[in-house]
Amino acid sequence: MTPRVGVQIRPNHVSWDDMAAAWQHADEAGADSIWTFDHFFPIDGDPEGTAFECWTTLAAMASITRNAQIGPLVTCTGFRNPDLLADMARTADHASGGRVVLGLGSGWLERDYHSYGYPMSGDADRIREMEVAIHRIRRRLRRLRPGPAGPLPILVGGLGERMTLDVCARLADAWNGWGTPAQIAHLNQVLDNRCERAGRDPSQVERTVALFETASDDAYDDYVAAGAEHLILVRSGPDYHIDELESLLRWRDSRSGQ
């Protein structure tokens, strides 16, 4: 199976017009997916730099892209009422023509919580809250009229072997992790085991990997050998280095049919 390729275009340290141009370029270049993130401040570079909000950004980008899947990598389930989040995702899905992937996570950055007045519970409690949120989101999606325009898969991001991967195995359509190929191979095996324990075919959970550094074609091959099905470059403004995405796309196309 040909691996898929995406890019996270972080909405920080950049003007709106330059960010939108990067989304359009990635879409036209043939990216399989384009992502934003859900933080209220930059998480790289100057912490006081510019930043745009996740879901309003995503809705706007839905209208200027045509081909790639789009979504948050990932949105924090503690920042919005889960039923409202389901409605927001459904609406963005219609704006995009059915291309949204609902990436979810339990949150981690204290500044996000405290600056916006959200209570922040402990790590384990936040993962339990995420699980409850996923159930509420799926229930609300079934009740909405109209329903989602596309499949609206749910992705869970995180590295926690005991709790996060267990929630992912039972409730998600995709997983996002990061690390070296050896670390990804280990986490994929843990997720396989969790799926089997939950009575699910492990192939039902797509394996996505966030790449924070530019890698060689050999390294990309190593990620695929480790079980990655979807490689996602992580890029921040103001210069998104889209040429690096194009290199990864050429690698993807060279593997077509293998």
One Martini backbone bead per residue (centre of mass of N, CA, C, O) as a GRO file, in nm:
protein
  258
    1MET     BB    1   0.095   0.037   0.023
    2THR     BB    2   0.065   0.363  -0.016
    3PRO     BB    3   0.172   0.613   0.140
    4ARG     BB    4   0.093   0.888   0.327
    5VAL     BB    5   0.080   1.261   0.305
    6GLY     BB    6   0.153   1.535   0.529
    7VAL     BB    7   0.068   1.863   0.693
    8GLN     BB    8   0.156   2.087   0.948
    9ILE     BB    9   0.015   2.419   0.980
   10ARG     BB   10   0.109   2.637   1.184
   11PRO     BB   11  -0.070   2.924   1.343
   12ASN     BB   12   0.231   3.067   1.366
   13HIS     BB   13   0.429   3.331   1.286
   14VAL     BB   14   0.187   3.455   1.094
   15SER     BB   15   0.003   3.539   0.845
   16TRP     BB   16  -0.289   3.476   0.702
   17ASP     BB   17  -0.206   3.480   0.401
   18ASP     BB   18   0.043   3.288   0.429
   19MET     BB   19  -0.110   3.049   0.543
   20ALA     BB   20  -0.313   3.011   0.314
   21ALA     BB   21  -0.098   2.966   0.094
   22ALA     BB   22   0.013   2.704   0.218
   23TRP     BB   23  -0.242   2.539   0.192
   24GLN     BB   24  -0.278   2.563  -0.113
   25HIS     BB   25  -0.009   2.443  -0.193
   26ALA     BB   26  -0.042   2.166  -0.059
   27ASP     BB   27  -0.296   2.086  -0.214
   28GLU     BB   28  -0.178   2.121  -0.508
   29ALA     BB   29   0.073   1.920  -0.461
   30GLY     BB   30  -0.076   1.646  -0.304
   31ALA     BB   31  -0.172   1.629  -0.033
   32ASP     BB   32  -0.351   1.420   0.185
   33SER     BB   33  -0.287   1.625   0.430
   34ILE     BB   34  -0.411   1.895   0.653
   35TRP     BB   35  -0.296   2.081   0.945
   36THR     BB   36  -0.361   2.183   1.264
   37PHE     BB   37  -0.384   2.342   1.587
   38ASP     BB   38  -0.465   2.348   1.964
   39HIS     BB   39  -0.357   2.661   2.036
   40PHE     BB   40  -0.319   2.994   2.192
   41PHE     BB   41  -0.011   2.951   2.147
   42PRO     BB   42   0.295   2.922   2.090
   43ILE     BB   43   0.524   2.615   2.086
   44ASP     BB   44   0.729   2.790   1.921
   45GLY     BB   45   0.939   3.005   1.986
   46ASP     BB   46   0.781   3.280   2.048
   47PRO     BB   47   0.541   3.292   2.302
   48GLU     BB   48   0.444   3.599   2.191
   49GLY     BB   49   0.341   3.530   1.934
   50THR     BB   50   0.156   3.459   1.681
   51ALA     BB   51  -0.201   3.347   1.663
   52PHE     BB   52  -0.449   3.097   1.577
   53GLU     BB   53  -0.741   2.951   1.582
   54CYS     BB   54  -0.845   2.643   1.504
   55TRP     BB   55  -1.159   2.628   1.394
   56THR     BB   56  -1.162   2.887   1.227
   57THR     BB   57  -0.932   2.803   1.049
   58LEU     BB   58  -1.050   2.538   0.938
   59ALA     BB   59  -1.303   2.657   0.805
   60ALA     BB   60  -1.148   2.843   0.610
   61MET     BB   61  -0.970   2.616   0.472
   62ALA     BB   62  -1.207   2.452   0.351
   63SER     BB   63  -1.268   2.683   0.120
   64ILE     BB   64  -0.945   2.667  -0.015
   65THR     BB   65  -0.979   2.365  -0.050
   66ARG     BB   66  -1.016   2.026  -0.232
   67ASN     BB   67  -0.848   1.740  -0.147
   68ALA     BB   68  -0.757   1.731   0.132
   69GLN     BB   69  -0.738   1.642   0.426
   70ILE     BB   70  -0.870   1.778   0.738
   71GLY     BB   71  -0.731   1.899   1.064
   72PRO     BB   72  -0.664   1.838   1.391
   73LEU     BB   73  -0.325   1.824   1.556
   74VAL     BB   74  -0.491   1.843   1.811
   75THR     BB   75  -0.787   1.848   1.986
   76CYS     BB   76  -0.907   1.957   2.288
   77THR     BB   77  -1.152   1.817   2.498
   78GLY     BB   78  -1.132   2.062   2.728
   79PHE     BB   79  -1.226   2.332   2.545
   80ARG     BB   80  -1.503   2.177   2.462
   81ASN     BB   81  -1.795   2.085   2.417
   82PRO     BB   82  -1.856   1.784   2.275
   83ASP     BB   83  -2.120   1.852   2.123
   84LEU     BB   84  -2.011   2.107   1.989
   85LEU     BB   85  -1.769   1.975   1.850
   86ALA     BB   86  -1.935   1.796   1.667
   87ASP     BB   87  -2.076   2.032   1.520
   88MET     BB   88  -1.823   2.169   1.414
   89ALA     BB   89  -1.716   1.928   1.251
   90ARG     BB   90  -1.965   1.890   1.072
   91THR     BB   91  -1.957   2.174   0.944
   92ALA     BB   92  -1.667   2.155   0.829
   93ASP     BB   93  -1.730   1.909   0.656
   94HIS     BB   94  -1.919   2.059   0.464
   95ALA     BB   95  -1.718   2.284   0.377
   96SER     BB   96  -1.515   2.042   0.256
   97GLY     BB   97  -1.673   1.782   0.144
   98GLY     BB   98  -1.576   1.546   0.357
   99ARG     BB   99  -1.248   1.600   0.491
  100VAL     BB  100  -1.266   1.547   0.792
  101VAL     BB  101  -1.053   1.508   1.078
  102LEU     BB  102  -1.090   1.414   1.422
  103GLY     BB  103  -0.862   1.536   1.627
  104LEU     BB  104  -0.762   1.398   1.949
  105GLY     BB  105  -0.696   1.522   2.290
  106SER     BB  106  -0.597   1.583   2.640
  107GLY     BB  107  -0.374   1.763   2.680
  108TRP     BB  108  -0.079   1.985   2.826
  109LEU     BB  109  -0.086   2.302   2.829
  110GLU     BB  110  -0.110   2.515   3.083
  111ARG     BB  111  -0.150   2.792   2.945
  112ASP     BB  112  -0.411   2.732   2.802
  113TYR     BB  113  -0.584   2.686   3.049
  114HIS     BB  114  -0.522   2.936   3.235
  115SER     BB  115  -0.569   3.175   3.029
  116TYR     BB  116  -0.883   3.053   2.961
  117GLY     BB  117  -1.016   2.913   3.231
  118TYR     BB  118  -0.936   2.614   3.250
  119PRO     BB  119  -0.950   2.325   3.388
  120MET     BB  120  -0.674   2.113   3.525
  121SER     BB  121  -0.616   1.803   3.530
  122GLY     BB  122  -0.487   1.519   3.540
  123ASP     BB  123  -0.370   1.299   3.321
  124ALA     BB  124  -0.570   1.063   3.369
  125ASP     BB  125  -0.829   1.236   3.376
  126ARG     BB  126  -0.805   1.351   3.086
  127ILE     BB  127  -0.836   1.074   2.947
  128ARG     BB  128  -1.111   1.007   3.061
  129GLU     BB  129  -1.247   1.260   2.942
  130MET     BB  130  -1.192   1.186   2.650
  131GLU     BB  131  -1.360   0.929   2.642
  132VAL     BB  132  -1.628   1.065   2.706
  133ALA     BB  133  -1.619   1.260   2.464
  134ILE     BB  134  -1.629   1.050   2.237
  135HIS     BB  135  -1.907   0.941   2.302
  136ARG     BB  136  -2.054   1.213   2.268
  137ILE     BB  137  -1.972   1.269   1.979
  138ARG     BB  138  -2.100   1.017   1.848
  139ARG     BB  139  -2.388   1.073   1.940
  140ARG     BB  140  -2.420   1.354   1.809
  141LEU     BB  141  -2.363   1.271   1.513
  142ARG     BB  142  -2.624   1.089   1.496
  143ARG     BB  143  -2.828   1.350   1.553
  144LEU     BB  144  -2.755   1.518   1.331
  145ARG     BB  145  -2.900   1.782   1.109
  146PRO     BB  146  -2.706   1.704   0.927
  147GLY     BB  147  -2.480   1.502   0.879
  148PRO     BB  148  -2.205   1.419   0.775
  149ALA     BB  149  -2.048   1.430   0.459
  150GLY     BB  150  -1.854   1.221   0.574
  151PRO     BB  151  -1.685   0.997   0.779
  152LEU     BB  152  -1.544   1.137   1.021
  153PRO     BB  153  -1.285   1.059   1.157
  154ILE     BB  154  -1.113   0.941   1.450
  155LEU     BB  155  -0.836   1.081   1.616
  156VAL     BB  156  -0.562   0.979   1.828
  157GLY     BB  157  -0.331   1.145   2.038
  158GLY     BB  158  -0.037   0.971   2.158
  159LEU     BB  159   0.190   0.771   2.397
  160GLY     BB  160   0.019   0.621   2.595
  161GLU     BB  161   0.010   0.285   2.671
  162ARG     BB  162  -0.218   0.242   2.892
  163MET     BB  163  -0.446   0.468   2.791
  164THR     BB  164  -0.440   0.601   2.509
  165LEU     BB  165  -0.414   0.335   2.339
  166ASP     BB  166  -0.672   0.214   2.451
  167VAL     BB  167  -0.870   0.423   2.347
  168CYS     BB  168  -0.790   0.397   2.054
  169ALA     BB  169  -0.854   0.093   2.013
  170ARG     BB  170  -1.170   0.127   2.089
  171LEU     BB  171  -1.251   0.440   1.937
  172ALA     BB  172  -1.064   0.468   1.688
  173ASP     BB  173  -0.940   0.528   1.340
  174ALA     BB  174  -0.677   0.677   1.456
  175TRP     BB  175  -0.321   0.742   1.495
  176ASN     BB  176  -0.088   0.965   1.675
  177GLY     BB  177   0.266   0.987   1.652
  178TRP     BB  178   0.613   0.993   1.784
  179GLY     BB  179   0.949   0.937   1.667
  180THR     BB  180   1.124   0.684   1.617
  181PRO     BB  181   1.108   0.400   1.448
  182ALA     BB  182   1.141   0.225   1.702
  183GLN     BB  183   0.914   0.360   1.866
  184ILE     BB  184   0.687   0.309   1.664
  185ALA     BB  185   0.703   0.004   1.661
  186HIS     BB  186   0.631  -0.030   1.957
  187LEU     BB  187   0.357   0.125   1.959
  188ASN     BB  188   0.223  -0.051   1.745
  189GLN     BB  189   0.227  -0.309   1.912
  190VAL     BB  190   0.061  -0.206   2.143
  191LEU     BB  191  -0.188  -0.138   1.971
  192ASP     BB  192  -0.238  -0.417   1.867
  193ASN     BB  193  -0.289  -0.544   2.145
  194ARG     BB  194  -0.527  -0.362   2.221
  195CYS     BB  195  -0.710  -0.442   1.990
  196GLU     BB  196  -0.727  -0.746   2.049
  197ARG     BB  197  -0.844  -0.709   2.335
  198ALA     BB  198  -1.103  -0.544   2.202
  199GLY     BB  199  -1.181  -0.696   1.921
  200ARG     BB  200  -0.988  -0.568   1.702
  201ASP     BB  201  -0.870  -0.481   1.407
  202PRO     BB  202  -0.574  -0.320   1.362
  203SER     BB  203  -0.641  -0.214   1.061
  204GLN     BB  204  -0.865   0.002   1.167
  205VAL     BB  205  -0.599   0.165   1.254
  206GLU     BB  206  -0.446   0.429   1.168
  207ARG     BB  207  -0.097   0.519   1.107
  208THR     BB  208   0.043   0.812   1.240
  209VAL     BB  209   0.325   1.048   1.179
  210ALA     BB  210   0.515   1.288   1.330
  211LEU     BB  211   0.746   1.522   1.173
  212PHE     BB  212   0.998   1.748   1.299
  213GLU     BB  213   1.203   1.643   1.086
  214THR     BB  214   1.403   1.614   0.838
  215ALA     BB  215   1.425   1.344   0.608
  216SER     BB  216   1.510   1.068   0.457
  217ASP     BB  217   1.414   0.818   0.259
  218ASP     BB  218   1.516   0.598   0.452
  219ALA     BB  219   1.354   0.697   0.696
  220TYR     BB  220   1.077   0.666   0.572
  221ASP     BB  221   1.106   0.362   0.530
  222ASP     BB  222   1.134   0.299   0.834
  223TYR     BB  223   0.851   0.387   0.914
  224VAL     BB  224   0.701   0.186   0.741
  225ALA     BB  225   0.834  -0.065   0.873
  226ALA     BB  226   0.702   0.033   1.161
  227GLY     BB  227   0.380   0.105   1.047
  228ALA     BB  228   0.352   0.346   0.880
  229GLU     BB  229   0.089   0.521   0.671
  230HIS     BB  230   0.129   0.834   0.780
  231LEU     BB  231   0.306   1.124   0.698
  232ILE     BB  232   0.373   1.425   0.910
  233LEU     BB  233   0.459   1.731   0.873
  234VAL     BB  234   0.611   1.984   1.083
  235ARG     BB  235   0.512   2.334   1.049
  236SER     BB  236   0.628   2.667   1.094
  237GLY     BB  237   0.625   2.982   1.118
  238PRO     BB  238   0.675   3.181   0.842
  239ASP     BB  239   0.838   2.929   0.717
  240TYR     BB  240   0.725   2.619   0.576
  241HIS     BB  241   0.889   2.453   0.374
  242ILE     BB  242   0.739   2.313   0.116
  243ASP     BB  243   0.972   2.163  -0.024
  244GLU     BB  244   0.969   1.925   0.181
  245LEU     BB  245   0.699   1.815   0.095
  246GLU     BB  246   0.771   1.758  -0.201
  247SER     BB  247   0.981   1.543  -0.134
  248LEU     BB  248   0.780   1.350   0.007
  249LEU     BB  249   0.595   1.315  -0.238
  250ARG     BB  250   0.805   1.181  -0.420
  251TRP     BB  251   0.844   0.939  -0.240
  252ARG     BB  252   0.557   0.837  -0.250
  253ASP     BB  253   0.544   0.801  -0.565
  254SER     BB  254   0.785   0.592  -0.576
  255ARG     BB  255   0.590   0.373  -0.404
  256SER     BB  256   0.394   0.312  -0.607
  257GLY     BB  257   0.286  -0.028  -0.593
  258GLN     BB  258   0.459  -0.173  -0.351
   0.00000   0.00000   0.00000
